C-alpha cells in the first residue's frame, strides 16, 4: 500500500500543536487513530508504528505531546538528557492540557476527508496513559494502551486537578 505523510498545525489554547498525519493513498474513507507517543515525541519507532497502522487501512494522527514546551518538530533524544527533559515536561504539563490536545486531534480526525468518523486511540508509555484518557471521549470506540505510565495514579502530571470522568455505559450489545 502506498502511504502519504503530512503535518498540520492544530490550534489549541496554548499555541499550535504540530500533528503528523499518515494515511493510505487513494480513494476511500477509513477509521482514524490518534497515536500518542512516549516522552520523546515522534521518534523513529513512533513514525514506523503510524506508518504500519496506515498501511493497514487507518488514518493516523500523531500529535506532539509537548507542543507548548518544545519547538515544532522536536524529537527528544533516547539519552539521559532527552529522558530528563521528557520526564520534566510530562509532570509539568497539566492534565487538562493533555485532554484538550486529545479533543483537538479527535476533532481534526472526525472532519478529515479520509476518515469515516470511527475513532480510536493508541499510545505507548506516556502515550498509553494519554490514549486511555482519550478513550473517555464518547467518540472513541476503542483504545490500545501500552505501558501506560502513571495510570495507576490517575494522573500524569503533579499539577492535575481534573478527576476521572468515571465509567460510561457500554455501547456493546449482546
C-alpha positions as a Markdown table, in Angstrom:
| # | Residue | x | y | z |
|---|---|---|---|---|
| 1 | Unk | 0.0 | 0.0 | 0.0 |
| 2 | Unk | 1.3 | 3.5 | -0.8 |
| 3 | Unk | 1.2 | 5.9 | 2.1 |
| 4 | Unk | 1.1 | 9.7 | 2.4 |
| 5 | Unk | 2.5 | 11.5 | 5.3 |
| 6 | Unk | 1.9 | 15.2 | 6.1 |
| 7 | Unk | 1.7 | 17.5 | 9.0 |
| 8 | Unk | -0.8 | 20.1 | 10.2 |
| 9 | Unk | -0.5 | 22.7 | 13.0 |
| 10 | Unk | -3.8 | 22.5 | 15.0 |
| 11 | Unk | -4.8 | 25.4 | 17.2 |
| 12 | Unk | -5.0 | 24.9 | 21.0 |
| 13 | Unk | -5.4 | 27.4 | 23.8 |
| 14 | Unk | -1.6 | 27.1 | 24.4 |
| 15 | Unk | -0.5 | 27.5 | 20.8 |
| 16 | Unk | -0.2 | 25.4 | 17.7 |
| 17 | Unk | 0.2 | 21.7 | 18.0 |
| 18 | Unk | 2.1 | 20.0 | 15.2 |
| 19 | Unk | 0.3 | 16.8 | 14.3 |
| 20 | Unk | 1.6 | 14.3 | 11.8 |
| 21 | Unk | -1.0 | 12.5 | 9.6 |
| 22 | Unk | -0.3 | 9.2 | 7.9 |
| 23 | Unk | -2.8 | 7.7 | 5.6 |
| 24 | Unk | -3.2 | 5.2 | 2.8 |
| 25 | Unk | -3.1 | 6.9 | -0.6 |
| 26 | Unk | -6.2 | 6.5 | -2.7 |
| 27 | Unk | -9.9 | 6.8 | -2.6 |
| 28 | Unk | -11.9 | 5.7 | 0.4 |
| 29 | Unk | -12.8 | 6.7 | 4.0 |
| 30 | Unk | -11.2 | 4.8 | 6.9 |
| 31 | Unk | -11.2 | 4.8 | 10.7 |
| 32 | Unk | -9.0 | 7.3 | 12.4 |
| 33 | Unk | -6.4 | 6.6 | 15.1 |
| 34 | Unk | -4.9 | 9.1 | 17.5 |
| 35 | Unk | -1.4 | 7.7 | 18.2 |
| 36 | Unk | 0.2 | 9.2 | 21.3 |
| 37 | Unk | 4.0 | 9.0 | 21.6 |
| 38 | Unk | 6.1 | 8.4 | 24.6 |
| 39 | Unk | 8.0 | 11.3 | 26.2 |
| 40 | Unk | 10.5 | 11.5 | 23.3 |
| 41 | Unk | 7.7 | 12.6 | 20.9 |
| 42 | Unk | 7.7 | 11.4 | 17.2 |
| 43 | Unk | 10.7 | 9.2 | 17.2 |
| 44 | Unk | 11.5 | 6.6 | 14.5 |
| 45 | Unk | 9.6 | 3.8 | 16.3 |
| 46 | Unk | 6.5 | 6.1 | 16.6 |
| 47 | Unk | 6.7 | 7.1 | 13.0 |
| 48 | Unk | 7.1 | 3.4 | 11.9 |
| 49 | Unk | 4.1 | 2.5 | 14.1 |
| 50 | Unk | 2.0 | 5.2 | 12.5 |
| 51 | Unk | 3.1 | 4.0 | 9.0 |
| 52 | Unk | 2.2 | 0.4 | 9.9 |
| 53 | Unk | -1.2 | 1.4 | 11.1 |
| 54 | Unk | -1.8 | 3.5 | 8.0 |
| 55 | Unk | -0.6 | 0.5 | 5.9 |
| 56 | Unk | -3.4 | -1.5 | 7.5 |
| 57 | Unk | -6.0 | 1.0 | 6.4 |
| 58 | Unk | -6.2 | 3.7 | 9.1 |
| 59 | Unk | -5.8 | 7.5 | 9.0 |
| 60 | Unk | -3.3 | 8.1 | 11.8 |
| 61 | Unk | -2.7 | 11.4 | 13.7 |
| 62 | Unk | 0.4 | 11.7 | 15.9 |
| 63 | Unk | 0.3 | 14.9 | 17.9 |
| 64 | Unk | 3.4 | 16.4 | 19.5 |
| 65 | Unk | 2.6 | 15.9 | 23.2 |
| 66 | Unk | 4.9 | 18.7 | 24.3 |
| 67 | Unk | 4.0 | 21.3 | 21.6 |
| 68 | Unk | 3.8 | 24.1 | 24.0 |
| 69 | Unk | 7.1 | 23.2 | 25.7 |
| 70 | Unk | 9.4 | 22.4 | 22.7 |
| 71 | Unk | 9.7 | 23.9 | 19.2 |
| 72 | Unk | 7.6 | 22.2 | 16.5 |
| 73 | Unk | 9.4 | 19.1 | 15.1 |
| 74 | Unk | 11.4 | 18.5 | 18.2 |
| 75 | Unk | 12.3 | 14.9 | 18.9 |
| 76 | Unk | 14.0 | 14.3 | 22.3 |
| 77 | Unk | 17.0 | 12.0 | 22.2 |
| 78 | Unk | 17.0 | 8.5 | 23.6 |
| 79 | Unk | 19.6 | 9.5 | 26.1 |
| 80 | Unk | 19.7 | 10.9 | 29.7 |
| 81 | Unk | 19.2 | 14.5 | 28.6 |
| 82 | Unk | 16.2 | 13.5 | 26.5 |
| 83 | Unk | 14.7 | 11.4 | 29.2 |
| 84 | Unk | 15.2 | 14.2 | 31.8 |
| 85 | Unk | 13.6 | 16.8 | 29.5 |
| 86 | Unk | 10.7 | 14.4 | 28.7 |
| 87 | Unk | 10.0 | 13.4 | 32.3 |
| 88 | Unk | 10.2 | 17.0 | 33.4 |
| 89 | Unk | 7.7 | 18.0 | 30.7 |
| 90 | Unk | 5.4 | 15.0 | 31.5 |
| 91 | Unk | 4.9 | 16.1 | 35.1 |
| 92 | Unk | 4.9 | 19.8 | 34.4 |
| 93 | Unk | 2.1 | 19.8 | 31.9 |
| 94 | Unk | -1.4 | 20.0 | 33.4 |
| 95 | Unk | -3.6 | 17.0 | 32.7 |
| 96 | Unk | -6.3 | 19.4 | 31.4 |
| 97 | Unk | -3.9 | 20.4 | 28.7 |
| 98 | Unk | -3.4 | 16.8 | 27.6 |
| 99 | Unk | -7.2 | 16.4 | 27.5 |
| 100 | Unk | -7.7 | 19.5 | 25.4 |
| 101 | Unk | -5.0 | 18.3 | 23.0 |
| 102 | Unk | -6.8 | 14.9 | 22.6 |
| 103 | Unk | -10.1 | 16.7 | 21.8 |
| 104 | Unk | -8.4 | 18.9 | 19.2 |
| 105 | Unk | -6.9 | 15.9 | 17.4 |
| 106 | Unk | -10.1 | 13.9 | 17.6 |
| 107 | Unk | -12.0 | 16.9 | 16.1 |
| 108 | Unk | -9.4 | 17.1 | 13.3 |
| 109 | Unk | -9.7 | 13.4 | 12.5 |
| 110 | Unk | -13.5 | 13.4 | 12.7 |
| 111 | Unk | -13.6 | 16.1 | 10.0 |
| 112 | Unk | -10.7 | 14.7 | 7.9 |
| 113 | Unk | -12.0 | 13.9 | 4.4 |
| 114 | Unk | -10.3 | 10.4 | 4.5 |
| 115 | Unk | -11.8 | 9.5 | 7.9 |
| 116 | Unk | -15.1 | 7.7 | 8.2 |
| 117 | Unk | -15.7 | 9.1 | 11.7 |
| 118 | Unk | -14.8 | 5.9 | 13.6 |
| 119 | Unk | -12.2 | 7.0 | 16.0 |
| 120 | Unk | -9.7 | 5.0 | 18.1 |
| 121 | Unk | -6.7 | 5.9 | 20.4 |
| 122 | Unk | -3.4 | 4.2 | 20.9 |
| 123 | Unk | -0.2 | 5.0 | 22.7 |
| 124 | Unk | 3.0 | 3.8 | 24.4 |
| 125 | Unk | 4.3 | 4.8 | 27.9 |
| 126 | Unk | 3.1 | 8.4 | 28.5 |
| 127 | Unk | 1.1 | 7.9 | 25.2 |
| 128 | Unk | -0.6 | 4.8 | 26.7 |
| 129 | Unk | -1.8 | 6.9 | 29.5 |
| 130 | Unk | -3.0 | 9.6 | 27.1 |
| 131 | Unk | -4.7 | 7.0 | 24.9 |
| 132 | Unk | -6.6 | 5.8 | 28.0 |
| 133 | Unk | -7.7 | 9.3 | 28.9 |
| 134 | Unk | -8.6 | 10.0 | 25.3 |
| 135 | Unk | -10.9 | 6.9 | 25.3 |
| 136 | Unk | -13.2 | 8.7 | 27.8 |
| 137 | Unk | -14.3 | 10.9 | 24.8 |
| 138 | Unk | -17.6 | 9.2 | 23.7 |
| 139 | Unk | -16.4 | 9.4 | 20.0 |
| 140 | Unk | -13.6 | 6.9 | 20.7 |
| 141 | Unk | -14.6 | 3.3 | 20.1 |
| 142 | Unk | -11.5 | 1.5 | 21.4 |
| 143 | Unk | -8.1 | 2.2 | 22.9 |
| 144 | Unk | -4.8 | 0.3 | 22.9 |
| 145 | Unk | -2.7 | 1.4 | 25.9 |
| 146 | Unk | 0.8 | 0.0 | 26.0 |
| 147 | Unk | 2.9 | 0.5 | 29.2 |
| 148 | Unk | 0.6 | 3.3 | 30.3 |
| 149 | Unk | 2.8 | 5.4 | 32.6 |
| 150 | Unk | 1.3 | 6.5 | 35.9 |
| 151 | Unk | -2.1 | 5.2 | 35.0 |
| 152 | Unk | -2.5 | 3.6 | 38.5 |
| 153 | Unk | -2.1 | 7.1 | 39.9 |
| 154 | Unk | -5.0 | 8.6 | 37.9 |
| 155 | Unk | -2.7 | 11.4 | 36.7 |
| 156 | Unk | 0.3 | 12.0 | 34.5 |
| 157 | Unk | 1.1 | 15.4 | 36.0 |
| 158 | Unk | 1.7 | 16.6 | 39.5 |
| 159 | Unk | -0.5 | 19.7 | 38.9 |
| 160 | Unk | -3.5 | 17.6 | 37.9 |
| 161 | Unk | -6.8 | 18.8 | 39.4 |
| 162 | Unk | -9.1 | 17.1 | 37.0 |
| 163 | Unk | -10.9 | 13.9 | 38.1 |
| 164 | Unk | -11.6 | 10.8 | 36.1 |
| 165 | Unk | -14.9 | 11.2 | 34.2 |
| 166 | Unk | -16.0 | 7.8 | 35.6 |
| 167 | Unk | -17.4 | 4.8 | 33.8 |
| 168 | Unk | -19.7 | 5.1 | 30.8 |
| 169 | Unk | -22.4 | 2.9 | 29.6 |
| 170 | Unk | -21.2 | 0.3 | 27.2 |
| 171 | Unk | -22.3 | 0.7 | 23.6 |
| 172 | Unk | -21.8 | -3.0 | 23.0 |
| 173 | Unk | -25.0 | -5.1 | 22.9 |
| 174 | Unk | -25.1 | -8.8 | 23.1 |
